[in-house]
Amino acid sequence: FRTGHPPERLRMLMPEQDFGLMLYDFAGVRIGRQHLSEVVPSKFFHYLELGLPVLVSPELQAVAALVRRHDLGLVVPRSRVSRLAALLHTHIRRYPAWIRNLESFRTRFSMSQQVAGLESWYQDLARIT
């Protein structure tokens, strides 16, 4: 078992990465559809913290939906993986927008923002009861 690293240390360990890869060959994998539709692996959050646009398989439905909704990278079907370099070349002008979107997403969904929202919700709830 290896211990984790804080985000600033991760950035130092992976300074030259351009994308976070979540591309998998799901052929023959026996994972329930519900699991794939709901799970968001911790690796996704590491990539967000590193500011890396994500390349994700559509089978990881929850992550793919986040990537699409917030424009955080590309959802890449298995049929296009063999031509990934060409696919990235056609989308390379979007890279700066992906970086900006990642920063915005991290700010909007940061723990401090979420806690503040929950505190406000509980205060509103306390006033009602």
C-alpha positions in Angstrom: 0.0 0.0 0.0 1.4 3.4 -0.9 0.4 6.6 0.8 -1.1 9.4 -1.2 0.4 12.8 -2.0 -1.1 16.2 -1.6 -2.1 18.0 -4.8 1.0 20.3 -4.9 3.3 17.2 -4.7 1.3 15.4 -7.4 1.9 18.4 -9.7 5.7 18.1 -9.0 5.6 14.3 -9.7 3.7 14.6 -13.0 4.7 18.0 -14.5 4.7 17.0 -18.1 1.4 15.2 -18.5 -1.1 16.6 -20.9 -4.2 14.4 -20.3 -5.6 12.1 -17.7 -6.4 8.8 -19.3 -9.5 6.8 -18.3 -9.7 4.8 -21.5 -10.5 1.1 -21.0 -11.3 -2.0 -23.0 -14.5 -3.2 -21.3 -14.8 -6.3 -23.6 -15.4 -9.3 -21.3 -15.4 -7.2 -18.2 -18.1 -8.2 -15.8 -19.1 -5.1 -14.1 -22.7 -4.2 -13.5 -24.2 -1.5 -15.7 -25.3 0.4 -12.6 -21.8 0.4 -11.3 -20.5 1.9 -14.5 -23.3 4.5 -14.6 -22.7 5.7 -11.1 -19.0 5.3 -10.1 -16.6 8.2 -10.3 -13.1 6.7 -9.7 -10.7 8.7 -7.5 -8.3 8.9 -10.4 -10.8 11.4 -12.0 -10.4 13.7 -9.0 -6.6 13.4 -9.2 -6.7 14.5 -12.8 -8.9 17.4 -11.9 -6.6 18.5 -9.1 -3.7 18.3 -11.6 -5.6 20.4 -14.1 -5.4 17.6 -16.7 -8.2 17.3 -19.3 -9.6 13.8 -19.2 -9.9 11.3 -22.0 -12.6 8.8 -20.8 -14.4 5.8 -22.2 -18.1 6.3 -22.6 -18.8 3.2 -20.5 -17.7 5.1 -17.4 -21.0 6.9 -17.7 -20.9 9.2 -14.7 -17.4 10.5 -15.5 -18.3 10.8 -19.2 -21.4 12.8 -18.3 -19.3 15.2 -16.2 -16.7 15.5 -19.0 -19.4 16.3 -21.5 -21.5 18.6 -19.3 -18.6 20.7 -18.2 -16.3 20.3 -21.2 -13.4 18.8 -19.3 -11.9 16.8 -22.1 -13.1 14.1 -24.5 -15.2 11.0 -24.4 -13.5 8.5 -26.6 -15.3 5.4 -27.9 -13.3 2.3 -28.2 -13.6 2.4 -32.0 -11.7 5.7 -32.0 -8.8 4.8 -29.6 -6.7 3.4 -32.4 -6.9 6.9 -34.1 -6.4 8.8 -30.8 -3.6 11.0 -32.1 -5.6 12.2 -35.0 -8.7 12.7 -32.8 -6.6 14.9 -30.4 -5.1 16.8 -33.3 -8.6 17.8 -34.5 -9.5 19.0 -31.0 -6.2 20.5 -29.9 -7.6 24.1 -30.2 -10.0 23.2 -27.4 -7.2 22.5 -25.0 -7.0 26.0 -23.5 -10.8 26.0 -22.9 -10.5 22.6 -21.2 -7.9 24.0 -18.9 -10.1 27.0 -18.1 -13.1 24.7 -17.6 -11.1 22.5 -15.2 -10.2 25.5 -13.1 -13.7 26.7 -13.0 -15.1 23.2 -12.2 -12.5 22.8 -9.4 -13.5 26.1 -7.9 -17.2 25.6 -8.2 -17.2 22.1 -6.8 -14.4 22.5 -4.2 -14.9 21.1 -0.7 -15.1 24.6 0.8 -17.8 25.6 -1.7 -19.8 22.4 -1.0 -19.5 22.8 2.8 -20.7 26.4 2.5 -23.7 25.3 0.5 -24.5 22.6 3.0 -24.2 25.0 5.9 -26.6 27.4 4.2 -29.0 24.6 3.5 -28.9 23.5 7.1 -29.5 27.1 8.3 -32.5 27.4 6.0 -33.8 24.1 7.2 -33.4 25.2 10.9 -35.4 28.3 10.2 -38.3 26.3 8.7 -38.5 23.9 11.7 
